[in-house]
Amino acid sequence: MAGKAFGKRVTGGATALAGAAALLLTGCSTLLPQTPQPAQPPASARPSDPEAPALSARAAAAQGSLKTMVALQDRLSRVSAPLLINNADLCRTQARNLLGFTAQNRYSYPGEYNEASVAVLGYGERLQVSSVLAGSGAARAGLRKGDNLMAVEGKQLPGGPEAEVQAAEVLGPLVGSRAALDVTIARTGNNQTLKVPVTRACAIRVNLGNSDNINSYADGSRVLITRGMINFAQSDEAIAFVMAKDIAHNVLGHPGAMRNSATVGSMIDNLVRAKPDLSLLIGGAGIKAVPADMDAAADSLALYMLARAGYNIDHAKPFWQRLASQYPATVLNGYTAVHPGTAQRMAAIDRTVAEIKAKLAAKKPLLP
């Protein structure tokens, strides 16, 4: 689900925390708009508690969709872990020292999803670990999903509506200057302190898009993969092919070079919401098609990232061919409509796969 990479709050109902200052990591942002919520009394009682107030009808209805979104975002986080950690050197200026976990509380969700997050996720006032990136320092230290964050280096972490932003202010000066941080958590009613090493990784957030069009988007610092694309891809490996391609676009600076960052960023801001405005998907949504040379360059870099992350690059070309065949460029708001240079892409994939295999055979570093 949507976790937080701690940084500054941004406007427009987008993710609440900026990736450039990220201190936590799953590559994710929230699925819902991050407008400040009014203060509410602590919600420690669960709905199963006979003394707990009944959920509103809207909150009860939201539980199912929230569970689905949590499961899909967890899957994206799992797939992204080896790509983000094993390719820090290839991510160049977008690599950061990160802690390797994300955290949320009930105020990460607006409206009926606020109540539903209490029922479905057990969230309350205090920040709770929402995901731990596999292979990160947090994972090695034993941090678990569901741990409540109490303090870092002896400094108390706040709860309430502004907990994420306030925690970022505590963590910001620490992560960049230390090899590990003492993180105090509450687990099953007991406090314990874990020494969490920082993790060098690509500070690119991976978001779930709540729409059924078969597409993905990159705005320079974020990647968004739609629910429709996940359903089309089916396997984690195929999801990784899509994810690596857009990470590569960001690393190579293509959204900025195309002057496409603001338009794609607005689309990501919209689609991360639980109830996006699907009218914005009409036509091409103002998003420019990627030039064939940029697409080929991103495919090449993506294949190196995939190989270094342990994914089977022999399966990449058949996946992209299947996608282009079933959803050609004539399908509006589909992936091929934004990436129409299929022939150039397939040629680049063939060259790069052969190049990577030659380097593996010669036991040379996998560097583009």
C-alpha positions in Angstrom: 0.0 0.0 0.0 1.0 3.5 0.0 3.8 4.3 2.3 5.7 7.4 2.8 9.2 8.3 1.7 9.7 11.1 4.2 10.3 14.6 2.7 8.5 17.8 2.2 4.7 18.0 1.5 3.7 18.9 -2.0 0.5 20.4 -3.3 -2.2 19.2 -5.6 -3.4 16.2 -3.7 -0.3 14.3 -4.8 1.9 12.1 -2.7 2.7 13.9 0.6 6.4 13.4 0.5 9.0 14.4 -2.1 11.3 11.6 -3.4 14.4 13.8 -3.6 14.5 14.1 0.2 13.3 10.5 0.7 14.5 8.9 3.9 12.2 5.9 3.9 11.8 3.7 0.9 9.5 1.5 -0.9 9.3 3.6 -3.9 5.7 4.2 -3.1 3.4 7.1 -2.5 -0.1 7.1 -1.0 -3.0 6.0 -3.1 -5.2 8.7 -1.8 -5.0 12.5 -1.8 -2.9 13.9 1.0 -5.0 16.8 2.3 -4.6 17.5 6.0 -7.3 15.8 8.1 -9.1 17.4 11.1 -8.0 16.2 14.4 -10.0 13.2 15.6 -9.9 11.2 18.9 -7.6 8.2 19.0 -9.0 5.1 17.4 -7.4 2.4 19.4 -10.5 0.2 19.5 -11.1 -2.1 16.6 -14.5 -2.7 15.1 -14.6 -6.1 16.6 -14.6 -4.5 20.1 -18.2 -4.4 21.3 -17.6 -0.9 22.6 -16.2 0.4 19.3 -18.6 2.6 17.3 -20.0 1.0 14.2 -18.4 2.0 10.9 -20.3 4.4 8.7 -21.9 2.9 5.7 -19.4 4.7 3.4 -16.4 3.4 5.5 -17.8 -0.1 5.5 -18.1 0.0 1.7 -14.6 1.3 1.4 -13.0 -1.6 3.2 -13.0 -3.9 0.2 -11.4 -1.5 -2.2 -8.8 -0.5 0.5 -7.9 -4.2 0.9 -7.4 -4.6 -2.8 -5.3 -1.4 -3.0 -3.1 -2.6 -0.1 -2.5 -5.9 -1.7 -1.6 -4.4 -5.1 0.7 -1.8 -3.6 2.4 -4.5 -1.5 3.0 -6.4 -4.6 4.6 -3.4 -6.4 6.8 -2.9 -3.4 8.0 -6.5 -3.4 8.8 -6.4 -7.2 10.5 -3.0 -6.9 12.9 -4.0 -4.1 15.7 -5.7 -6.1 15.4 -3.1 -8.9 15.8 -0.1 -6.5 18.5 -1.6 -4.2 20.7 -3.5 -6.8 20.9 -0.5 -9.2 21.8 2.4 -6.9 25.0 3.0 -9.0 23.0 3.1 -12.2 20.5 5.5 -10.8 23.2 8.2 -10.6 21.9 11.4 -9.0 18.7 9.7 -8.0 20.4 7.4 -5.5 20.0 8.2 -1.8 20.7 6.8 1.6 17.3 5.5 2.8 16.0 3.5 5.7 14.1 1.0 3.7 10.6 1.1 5.2 7.4 3.2 4.8 5.0 4.4 7.5 1.5 5.7 7.7 -1.3 6.4 10.2 -5.1 6.9 9.8 -4.6 10.4 8.6 -2.8 9.1 5.5 -6.4 8.5 4.2 -9.2 11.0 3.7 -12.9 10.6 4.2 -14.4 7.2 4.6 -10.9 5.6 4.0 -9.8 7.2 7.3 -12.3 5.0 9.1 -11.7 2.0 6.9 -7.9 2.2 7.5 -8.6 1.7 11.2 -10.7 -1.4 10.6 -8.6 -2.9 7.8 -5.1 -1.9 8.7 -5.4 -1.2 12.5 -4.1 2.3 12.0 -4.5 4.9 14.7 -2.8 8.2 15.7 0.8 6.9 15.7 2.8 6.1 12.6 2.9 2.4 11.8 5.3 0.6 9.5 3.3 -0.1 6.3 5.9 -1.9 4.4 9.6 -3.0 4.6 11.7 -3.2 1.5 13.1 -6.7 1.0 16.9 -6.6 1.2 17.1 -3.2 2.9 18.7 -2.3 6.2 15.3 -2.2 7.8 14.6 -5.7 6.7 18.0 -6.9 8.0 17.4 -5.2 11.3 14.1 -7.1 11.8 11.6 -4.2 11.3 8.2 -5.6 10.5 5.0 -4.3 8.9 2.7 -3.2 11.7 5.4 -2.0 14.1 4.5 1.4 15.7 7.2 4.0 15.4 8.0 5.6 18.8 11.4 7.3 18.5 14.5 7.7 16.4 17.9 8.2 18.1 16.0 8.9 21.3 13.8 11.7 19.7 10.1 11.0 20.1 8.2 10.7 16.9 4.8 12.5 16.8 1.4 11.1 16.0 -1.7 12.8 14.7 -2.6 14.5 11.3 0.8 15.9 10.6 2.9 12.9 11.9 4.5 12.1 8.5 5.7 15.7 7.9 6.9 16.1 11.5 8.7 12.8 11.5 10.5 13.8 8.3 11.8 16.9 10.1 13.3 14.6 12.8 14.7 12.0 10.3 16.0 14.4 7.7 19.2 15.6 9.4 19.9 12.0 10.6 19.8 9.7 7.6 22.2 11.7 5.5 24.9 11.7 8.1 24.8 8.3 9.8 25.4 4.7 8.8 22.6 3.4 11.0 19.9 4.8 13.2 18.4 3.5 16.5 14.7 3.1 15.8 12.4 2.5 18.8 9.2 0.6 18.0 6.3 -0.8 19.9 5.4 -4.4 19.0 2.7 -6.5 20.8 2.7 -3.9 23.6 6.4 -3.9 24.2 9.0 -1.3 23.2 12.3 -2.3 21.6 15.1 -0.5 19.8 16.5 -1.7 16.5 19.7 -0.5 14.9 18.6 0.1 11.3 21.4 0.5 8.7 20.8 3.0 5.9 20.4 1.6 2.5 21.8 3.0 -0.7 19.1 2.7 -3.3 17.3 4.5 -6.2 15.0 7.1 -4.6 12.2 6.6 -7.1 8.8 5.9 -5.8 6.5 3.3 -7.4 2.8 4.1 -7.2 -0.3 2.1 -7.9 -2.7 3.7 -10.4 -6.4 3.2 -9.8 -7.5 2.8 -13.3 -8.0 0.0 -15.8 -6.2 1.4 -18.8 -3.1 -0.7 -19.7 -0.4 1.9 -19.1 2.4 3.1 -16.8 3.8 6.6 -16.3 7.1 8.3 -15.3 7.4 11.9 -14.3 11.1 12.2 -13.4 10.9 11.0 -9.8 8.0 8.7 -9.7 6.7 5.6 -11.5 3.0 4.7 -11.7 1.7 1.4 -12.9 -2.1 1.1 -13.4 -4.2 -1.6 -12.0 -5.0 -2.5 -15.7 -1.3 -3.0 -16.5 -0.8 -5.2 -13.4 -3.8 -7.4 -14.5 -2.4 -7.6 -18.0 1.2 -8.4 -16.9 0.0 -11.1 -14.5 3.4 -12.2 -13.3 5.8 -10.3 -11.0 8.5 -10.7 -13.7 6.3 -8.9 -16.3 5.5 -6.2 -13.8 9.2 -5.8 -13.3 9.7 -5.3 -17.0 7.3 -2.3 -17.0 8.7 -0.9 -13.8 12.3 -1.1 -14.9 11.5 0.7 -18.2 10.0 3.7 -16.4 12.7 3.8 -13.8 15.1 4.0 -16.7 13.2 6.8 -18.3 13.5 8.7 -15.0 17.2 8.0 -14.6 17.9 9.2 -18.2 15.9 12.4 -17.6 13.5 11.7 -20.5 10.3 13.3 -18.9 12.2 16.5 -18.4 13.8 16.5 -21.8 10.4 16.0 -23.4 8.9 18.7 -21.2 6.4 16.0 -20.2 7.1 16.0 -16.4 4.3 18.3 -15.4 1.6 16.7 -17.5 2.6 13.1 -16.5 2.9 14.3 -12.9 -0.6 15.6 -12.9 -1.8 12.2 -14.3 0.1 10.4 -11.5 -1.4 12.8 -8.9 -4.9 11.9 -10.2 -4.5 8.2 -10.6 -3.0 7.6 -7.1 -6.3 8.7 -5.7 -8.8 6.1 -4.6 -11.4 7.7 -6.8 -9.5 9.3 -9.7 -11.1 11.5 -12.3 -11.2 9.1 -15.3 -12.4 11.8 -17.6 -8.7 12.9 -17.7 -8.0 9.7 -19.6 -10.0 10.9 -22.6 -7.9 11.1 -25.7 -4.2 11.2 -25.2 -4.5 13.2 -21.9 -2.0 15.7 -23.3 0.9 13.2 -22.8 3.4 13.2 -25.6 4.5 10.0 -27.3 8.1 9.0 -26.4 10.5 9.4 -29.3 11.9 6.0 -30.5 15.5 6.8 -29.7 14.6 7.6 -26.1 12.5 4.5 -25.8 15.3 2.4 -27.1 17.8 3.9 -24.7 15.4 3.3 -21.7 14.8 -0.3 -22.9 18.6 -0.9 -22.9 19.2 0.5 -19.4 16.1 -1.3 -18.1 17.5 -4.6 -19.3 20.7 -4.0 -17.4 18.7 -3.2 -14.3 16.6 -6.3 -14.6 19.6 -8.5 -15.1 21.3 -7.1 -12.0 18.1 -7.5 -10.0 17.9 -11.2 -11.0 15.0 -11.1 -13.5 15.1 -13.2 -16.7 15.7 -10.8 -19.5 15.0 -13.4 -22.2 11.3 -13.0 -21.4 11.2 -9.2 -21.9 10.9 -9.1 -25.7 8.0 -11.6 -25.8 6.1 -9.6 -23.1 6.5 -6.3 -25.0 5.5 -8.0 -28.3 2.4 -9.4 -26.6 1.5 -6.0 -25.2 2.0 -4.2 -28.6 -0.1 -6.8 -30.4 -3.0 -6.8 -28.0 -3.0 -3.1 -27.3 -1.6 -1.3 -30.4 -1.0 2.4 -30.7 -4.6 2.9 -31.8 -5.8 2.1 -28.3 -6.0 5.5 -26.6 -4.4 5.8 -23.2 -2.7 2.5 -23.7 1.0 1.9 -23.3 1.8 1.5 -27.1 0.1 4.8 -27.9 2.6 6.6 -25.7 5.5 4.2 -26.8 4.8 3.7 -30.5 8.4 2.9 -31.7 7.9 -0.9 -31.3 10.3 -1.9 -34.1 13.2 0.2 -32.8 12.5 -1.0 -29.3 12.6 -4.7 -30.3 15.9 -4.1 -32.1 17.4 -2.4 -29.1 16.2 -5.2 -26.8 17.9 -7.8 -29.1 21.2 -5.9 -29.1 21.2 -5.4 -25.3 20.3 -8.9 -24.4 23.2 -10.2 -26.5 25.5 -7.6 -25.0 24.5 -8.5 -21.4 24.9 -12.3 -22.1 28.4 -11.6 -23.5 29.4 -9.7 -20.4 28.1 -12.4 -18.2 30.0 -15.1 -20.1 33.2 -13.0 -19.9 32.5 -12.3 -16.2 32.6 -8.6 -16.8 30.6 -6.1 -14.7 27.0 -5.5 -15.9 27.4 -1.8 -16.7 25.9 -0.2 -19.8 
